[in-house]
Amino acid sequence: MDTIPKTEILFSKYFKNLGKIQIRDFDLKYDSEKIHDWVTQPYAKYWGMQEFTIAQFEEEYRKIEHQKHHHACIGMLNDNPIFLMEYYDPNEDDISNHYKVLPGDTGMHVLVAPVEKRVPKFTWNVFTTVMDFLFVDPEVRRIVVEPDITNHKIHVLNTRAGFRYLKKIQLPHKKAHLAICTRKNYESAILKSHLK
């Protein structure tokens, strides 16, 4: 196995008292074992891969690797993987059956690594790094999410980041909330969080 993935850094953000969070492309050869361990743990049940073997996991991410409309990335803190994120074109997803997709819409999923040691604001810092990475592209106007209705922790993060919850929808694998965050709503939410 390679010791270092052969992928360039796509985005980087520094946090005082935490360090540098960087985002790079998912590397199937380098990342599969570690990320498979994450997605099969009880806390990651909303990722929908609890029973996946490593071969099934790799097959799923090999498909993503070959798609132009769906991307997987790894977030790292000081070179250690700390989250998995995906972003995708909602036009190419089941979610497009539930709302009118507009130009500039980007779908997003994020999974943070299992907690080894609690760090204040850690998940919020990860979440805002993901949002900043997506919004750094000037063509991205809105971020769309469809979290499981029972995933209360992500609802808190989404709301804090400026997502507006529109309705409940039934997707093939879950009952979800449809929520959308505009660039303006995100910027307002970040400003508000800095004032607290």
PyMOL commands that set and color helices and strands:
alter all, ss='L'
color gray80, all
select helices_A, chain A and resi 28-39+42-47+54-65+90-92+94-97+122-135+152-160+183-195
alter helices_A, ss='H'
color red, helices_A
select strands_A, chain A and resi 9-15+19-25+70-77+80-88+105-112+142-145+164-171+174-182
alter strands_A, ss='S'
color yellow, strands_A
deselect
rebuild
show_as cartoon
